[in-house]
Amino acid sequence: MKRPLAAIVAAALVVVQAPPAHAYLKFGVTVGGQSITLKWTQTPVRYSVSSQGITDVPVADFQAAVDRAFATWQAVPTATISYQFAGITAAQPGRDDGLSTLGFQNRPDLDRVLASTSFLVDRVSGALVESDIFFNTAFQWSVAPAGATGRFDLESVALHEIGHMSGLGHSALGETELRDGGGRRVLAAEAVMFPIAFSAGSVAGRTLKADDITGITDLYPEAEFASTSGSVSGRVTKEGQPIFGAHIVAFDVARGTGVGGFTLTADGRFSIGSMTPGIYILRVEPIDDADVDSFFDEARNTDIDFRVVFVDRVVVVPKAGDTGEVPVAVVRK
């Protein structure tokens, strides 16, 4: 019997509308009235590379670049996700054929989208069946070891999209400035999963950051780490009312790294798991360094009208436990 399937265009670098589930963000799919985290239930995840390359990036170079990006995610020691190259295929990404295919498409109509990831999901079980990634040939690409002026680094963009393919949504750990004439330029990003790409020529997006590592670990935890890591949870309100979409940053005092999450419930609660036990400082801020719809559906009432606030006490994330609810009150700008 043929399974009923649902195709979802889930994530694109630069512009996206993604259904959130939990912190980092993770993707969710609704099955039988319940939200199920979108993830691979069997590994290794097998992927194919399309045989239709482009002039500046031959198929062999394209495969080598995406292989390196897959290997970077697989090398996270606290996560169990793994990937396997299944060969070159004549298929194109975006076809519902049971193959998870990476390749190029010419989409000049998507003039802000460098690449995009789509999913095919079993409507009955919520199981992830297929995930494709296309890279937009409307932009110029490079696989040069040190990057190339005026060209976007394929390995960096592949690393971001493979994060989506694995189930991660966007991170808000980044800083941008408005460009003359519109759009934003990235000044700094503490997550590969930040939704806006570095400028053409940059290879800064080839290295996973603490937030990326925590996110992939939370989806596919290594058994020993899962039994020893901790979590932080809390609730954000403004004038006594809960806030949806507030961005929480947990700054690890000892390691100098940050992990982000969001308030994702109607009562303004947040929870960030798979954290290394230790002392953290919490900051709560509005999502104002990227388009809100890069994180949440436009239909959600995401509040960005409040000031940045630091929680007035340090928070201790315990081993194999939770901090208990940390209340945070913010005020209007």
N, C-alpha and C positions, 0 to 999 in steps of 0.2 A: 504493500500500500504506500502510495506516495505521501511524504510528509508535507503538511501545510507549512509554507515558509514565508517569512516576512523579510523584505529587503529594507535596510536602513542606511541612508547616507548619514554617517554619524559624526565625522570629524574632518576638519580641513585646517591646515596651517594658514594663519592670517585671519580667516573668517570661518566661523562655525556656529551651529546651534546644536547643543548636545544635551540629551536628557540626563540629569544628574542622579546619582544614587547615594553615595556617601562621600566622605572626605577624600580629597586629593584632586580632582573628582574621579569617581569611578562611574562607568556607564551602567544604566539599568534598563531592563526590559520588563514590561508588565505581562504576566501570564496568569490567567485565572484570577484577575483582580489583585494579584500580589506582585511587588517589585522584586525581580531577581537580578543579582549582579551579573553583568555580562562578562564572561570569562571562558577560557578554554578548559574543558573538563579532562581532556587527554593531551599529553605531551609526549614527544615533541610536536610542536605546531609545524606542519609541513607547508612550505611555500614554494611557488614556482616563479620564474622570471620570464616575461614575454620576450619572444624572439625579435620583436620589432623595436629596434633601438633608434637612436637619432644620430645625426652626423657627428656632433661633438662628443657623444657618449656611446661608443660601441657597446654591444650587448655584454661582452666579456668584462668591460670596465664597469658597466652598470651593475652586473652581478657581484663583482668584487666589492663595490661600495656598499651595497645592501647587505652582503654577507658580513662585512665588518660591523655594520650597525646592529644586525641580529646578534652577533657575538658579544657586543658591548652589553646588551640587555641580559644575555644568558650568563655573563660573567659575574653578575651581582651575587655575592656569596650567601646572602640571607634569603634569596628567592629560589624557587624550584622550576621556574619557567625555562623551557628549552625549545629550540627550533631546528628544523632539518630542511636543507635544500632538496627539493623534489625534482629539479630539472628545468630545462628550457621548454617553453610551450608556445604554440602558435596562438593560444588564447589571449584575449585582451582583458585587462582589469575591468570590472563592472558587469561581467557576464555571470549569470547564476548557473555555474557549471560544476560546483563542488570543489573547484580549485581556488586556493588563495593565491592570487596572482599580483605581481608588482610589474608595472610597466608605464609607458608614456601615453598621454592623450593630448591632443591639441584642443585646448579649451580657452580661446581668446575671450569668450564671453565671461569667464571667471577671472577678471583682470586683477583680483586681489588674492587669488588662491594659488599658492605654489603647488600644493599637493593635497589629496583628499583620501580618506579611508572610509570604506563602506563595509557593512556587515550583512550576512544572511543568517537569520535566526529561525529556529524551529518554534512555531507558534504554540505548540502544545507543551513542550518541555522547557523552552527558553534556552536550549543548548545553542551554542555558537557553531554554525555549520561551515561558514566561509567568511573570509575577510580579504578584500582587495584594496590595493593602494595604487593610485595613479599620480604621476608627476606631470605637471602642466608644461607642455612645450611652448606655450606662449612666453615663457621665461627662458633665459639662457642658463645652462647648467655646467658645472665643473666637477671633475673627480680628481683634480690635481692635489697632491699631498699637502700643499700649503695654501690651497685655494687659488682663485683666479679673479683678477679685478673685473668687476661688472657682471660676474656670474655667481649664481647661488650654489652653495656647496651641497651636492646631492647626498653625501653621507650624513650631514647634519639634519637635513630635512627628513631623510629616511629614518633616522633615530627617533625623531619626534613622531612620525606616522606609525612606526612599529610600536611605540608606546600606546597609541590609540588602538592598533590592531590587537594588542595584548589586553586591552580593557581600561586603559587610563584615559581620563578626560584632561581638561586643561588645568594648569596651575597658575595662580595669580602672583607668583613670586618673581616679579620683574618690575623694571622701571622704564618708562618711555617718555618721550616728549613729542609734542605736535609738530608735524612738518609744515612748512609754508606750502599752502595750496591743498592741505588735507592729508590725512593719514598720520601714522605715528612711526617714530624711529626708536628702536630699542637702545637704551643706554646701558642696561645691565639686566641679567636674568639669572636667578638662582634655581632654575629648573629648565631642563630640555623641553618640558611640556608647557612652557609659557606659549600663549597662542600667537604671538607675533614674532616673525623670524628676524634674526640678525640681518644686517645689510648684506647686499651682494658682495662677495669676496671674503667674507668672514668664515672662519672654521671654528668659532667659539662654541658652536652647538654640538660638537662631537663628544662632549664629556658629560656623563650623568652627574647630577647634583644630589644632595642629601634628600631633597623632596621627591625626586624621581625614584631613588632607591627605596625610600620608605613606601611610596605608592605601590611599586611592583611587588615589594615584599608583603604588603598587606593583602594583595590579591593572591599571591602564590607563596605563602610563607614556608620557609625551611623549618622542619619540625622543631629543632632545638631552639632556634631563635623565637619561634612562635610561643614556646613555653616559658621564655624568660623576658620577652619584651613587655612594655607597658603601654598605657594610653592616657590621654587627657580628654576630659569632657567638660562641658559647661553650657551656659545659656546667655545669649546676648539680648538686651532689651534697650529700648529708647523711650523715655517718658513712661515707663512701665509696660510698654507694648513690645512683643517679640519682633525681631528683625530676621527676615529671610535674606540669605546671600551675603551676610557679613563675612569678611575674610579674616581668619585667625592665623597668626604666625606664632609658632612655638620656637623660640630661639634657645638652642642648646648652649648654655654658658660655658661648659668645659670644652666643647668641640668647635664653637664658633660657627655653627651651621643652623639653618632654619628649615622647618617643615611647616607646610601650610594646610589649612582645611577651611571649611565653610559651615555656616549655619544652614542646615538643609531641611529643617522641619518647620511646621506652622507655628510651633511654640519657641522658635529661635534657638534650638539646641544644636550643639556640634560635638563631634567625637573624632579624634585622630588616633589611630592605632598603629601597631608595629613600630613603636618608638623605643629608642635605646633608653633604659632607665637613667635618671639623672635630674639635674636642676634646670628648669626652663623659665624664661621670661616670656610672657604672652603679650602680643600686640593685636588689637582688633582695628580693622580699617575698612573703608569702603572700596569696592572694585572700581577704581577710577583711572587705572593705567592701561586699560584695554576696553574694547566694546563689551558691554554687559552680556550681549548675546553670544559672545565667545565662550561664555560659561554656562548660561542658563537660557531656556526658552523665553522668547519675548513675552509670552503670556504670564510668566511668573512675576510677581510684584517684588522685584529686587530693590532694596533700599540702599541708596548711596549718599543720602543726605545726613551724614553724621561725621564727627571729627575722629581722627585717629586717637586711640587711647591705649595706654599700657596698663595692664593689671597691676595693682599697687602692692603685690607681693609675689615672691618667686613661687613657682609651682614645682613640686617634686613628683616626677613620674616614677612609680614604684616598679620593681621587678614583678612580672606576672600579675599586674594589677592596674587599677585605674585611679586617677587623682581624686575621684569624686567630683560632683558638679561645681565648677568654678563660675560664679555669677559675674557678669560684666555689664555695666550700665554705660551707654554712650549718650552723647548730646548732639543736637543739631549743629550743623556748620554755622 
